[in-house]
């Protein structure tokens, strides 16, 4: 089930080759289509995304 909670979506960055790397997340607007986002934009989002802790 998908719930809509506002006008933004989240992009979560996780390193699949090194699980010790901190997970990061950033909120983006719904006008962004991830299939059309450039690599440079993804890199900028990764740099801007704050680290998040483990959810338990």
One Martini backbone bead per residue (centre of mass of N, CA, C, O) as a GRO file, in nm:
protein
   56
    1UNK     BB    1   0.096   0.037   0.023
    2UNK     BB    2   0.039   0.374  -0.073
    3UNK     BB    3   0.133   0.682   0.074
    4UNK     BB    4   0.032   1.014   0.096
    5UNK     BB    5   0.219   1.308   0.260
    6UNK     BB    6   0.281   1.500   0.009
    7UNK     BB    7   0.510   1.683  -0.213
    8UNK     BB    8   0.727   1.470  -0.133
    9UNK     BB    9   1.026   1.283  -0.175
   10UNK     BB   10   1.256   1.013  -0.131
   11UNK     BB   11   1.612   0.968  -0.126
   12UNK     BB   12   1.809   0.672  -0.094
   13UNK     BB   13   2.142   0.616   0.017
   14UNK     BB   14   2.326   0.307  -0.057
   15UNK     BB   15   2.591   0.091  -0.002
   16UNK     BB   16   2.644  -0.224  -0.155
   17UNK     BB   17   2.971  -0.269  -0.109
   18UNK     BB   18   2.945  -0.096   0.186
   19UNK     BB   19   2.771  -0.126   0.483
   20UNK     BB   20   2.939   0.095   0.658
   21UNK     BB   21   2.803   0.302   0.519
   22UNK     BB   22   2.619   0.573   0.533
   23UNK     BB   23   2.307   0.657   0.525
   24UNK     BB   24   2.113   0.854   0.294
   25UNK     BB   25   1.881   1.145   0.277
   26UNK     BB   26   1.637   1.305   0.050
   27UNK     BB   27   1.431   1.562  -0.046
   28UNK     BB   28   1.193   1.572  -0.313
   29UNK     BB   29   1.017   1.660  -0.565
   30UNK     BB   30   0.757   1.547  -0.774
   31UNK     BB   31   0.878   1.672  -1.048
   32UNK     BB   32   1.075   1.446  -1.026
   33UNK     BB   33   1.229   1.212  -1.250
   34UNK     BB   34   1.449   0.965  -1.195
   35UNK     BB   35   1.492   0.872  -1.497
   36UNK     BB   36   1.594   1.192  -1.574
   37UNK     BB   37   1.834   1.201  -1.393
   38UNK     BB   38   2.139   1.295  -1.351
   39UNK     BB   39   2.442   1.215  -1.226
   40UNK     BB   40   2.507   1.499  -1.115
   41UNK     BB   41   2.251   1.525  -0.946
   42UNK     BB   42   2.297   1.276  -0.769
   43UNK     BB   43   2.565   1.379  -0.650
   44UNK     BB   44   2.448   1.635  -0.522
   45UNK     BB   45   2.246   1.491  -0.340
   46UNK     BB   46   2.454   1.325  -0.183
   47UNK     BB   47   2.611   1.567  -0.066
   48UNK     BB   48   2.338   1.693   0.074
   49UNK     BB   49   2.286   1.444   0.228
   50UNK     BB   50   2.212   1.328   0.520
   51UNK     BB   51   2.279   1.142   0.772
   52UNK     BB   52   2.157   0.828   0.890
   53UNK     BB   53   2.032   0.621   1.104
   54UNK     BB   54   1.914   0.364   1.253
   55UNK     BB   55   1.627   0.172   1.227
   56UNK     BB   56   1.416   0.022   1.507
   0.00000   0.00000   0.00000
